[in-house]
C-alpha cells in the first residue's frame, strides 16, 4: 500500500500537443498485462535524457545514448517491462537495435530516431520477437490522452501508476507539462529514476534542454533512495514538442525561470511518488541537512541517514532508537565534522543538542513522531549556509518478501 499517494485520475492528466502514446499486451514476461509502450513525437521535438552511472548499464541505455548523440532528431520512444535487457552482452545490444529498427519501419523513420527502454529482470535474453509482434497494437491505439495507460504500462513491482500534470503561464500563453515515472525497488538513482518521462508542449532549444534535464534530475530523482541500489536501467527523459509555439528562452530570463520551476516541481512530484510507493513502505521520510559547508557534504549526510538499514527499520517499528541517526551522520564521510555543534530534530521534537541528548527530550515525544506516516528528520551542522534534502521510506518485512519472490 503506497504511503498517502492517491491514484492519478486519468481525466486530470493533460495531453501534450505533439505527443501520442499507445500501449499493448505483448507478453514480454507475463500474459494479459500492459507491458509495451510506444510514444510518437511530432517533427521538430527536442529530447534530452540522463541515464544510470552503473557500469553494468543495460543495452537500451547504451543505444539511447548513441542515438541521442547521433543528432538526427528523435521521432519515437519504445518501452518494455518484464525484462531489463541488462547483463546480456552483444546479443542484448543487437536486440535493442532490432527493437528500434522494427518500430522505425512501422513509423517510417530512421532507426537512430528511436529510443529504446527496458525494465524488469536482469540477465535474461530480451524476447524481442514478442515486442515486435506487439508494436502494431501499440501503434493502433496511439493518442494524446493516453497518459494513465502509459503509466500503468511501465510498472514492474509498483503497486499503482505514477503520473501528474501541471501548467505554467508564459507570455500570456499556457504551457502544459505531463509526466510519468515507475520504480519501487532498486532505487538509489545516480542520475535520475528507474524510468521517468516528462513531456511539455513548450519550445526548448536542444542545448537548453540538455542542461535543464540535468538540473531537474539533480533536484528530484537524484534526491531519492529506497534501498541504496542503483539500477542498470535508470533513465529520465525530458521531451519538448514545441507544439504550443511558446519559446521559453534561455537560462537567465524570467520566462525560463518560470518554466524551469515547473519542470523541477513536476520532477520532484514524480520522484516522491516512487518513494511513497517503495516496496513494502509504510512511511514517507524527508531528511534535510542544513547549515553545511557545501551541498555535497549535506547530501552525503542525508543519504547516509536515508540508506541506513538500522535507521529505516527503526522507523518501520516506530522505535525512537535515534542514536542510529547520529551513528549514520558520523560515518557519512565528512571527516572534519564537529559533532559538538550538531543539532538533530524529528519533526518538532529537538532530539540532540550540541552533539548530545537534549536534556528536555522525552522518548514519548520521539515515539509520537515515529508513529506518523510522514516524518521529517532535520540535521543542523553549524558549518555554513548550504543544505540538501533527500526523500526515503522505511524498511519493512514486505520489502524482503517482495524481492525474495520477484522472479516467481
Secondary structure, DSSP 8 states (H G I E B T S, - for coil): --SS-----GGGS---TTEEEEEE---SSSSSS--EEEEEE-TT-EEEEEE---TT--HHHHHHHHHHHHTS---EEEEEEEE---S-HHHHHHHHHHHHHHHHHHHTS-GGGEEEEEEEESSS---HHHHHHHHHHHHHT-BTT-HHHHHHHT-SS-SS-EEEEEEEEETTEEEEEEEEEE-SSS---SSS-SEEEEEESSB--HHHHHHHHHHHHHTTGGGB-SSS---SS-EEEEEE--TT--B---TTSHHHHHHHHHHHHHHHHHHHHHHHT-TT---EEEEEEEEES-HHHHHHHHHHHHH-HHHHHHHHHT---THHHHHHHHTSS-TT--GGG-EEEETTEEEEETTEE-TT--HHHHHHHHTSSEEEEEEE-SS-SEEEEEEEE---HHHHHHHHSTT-
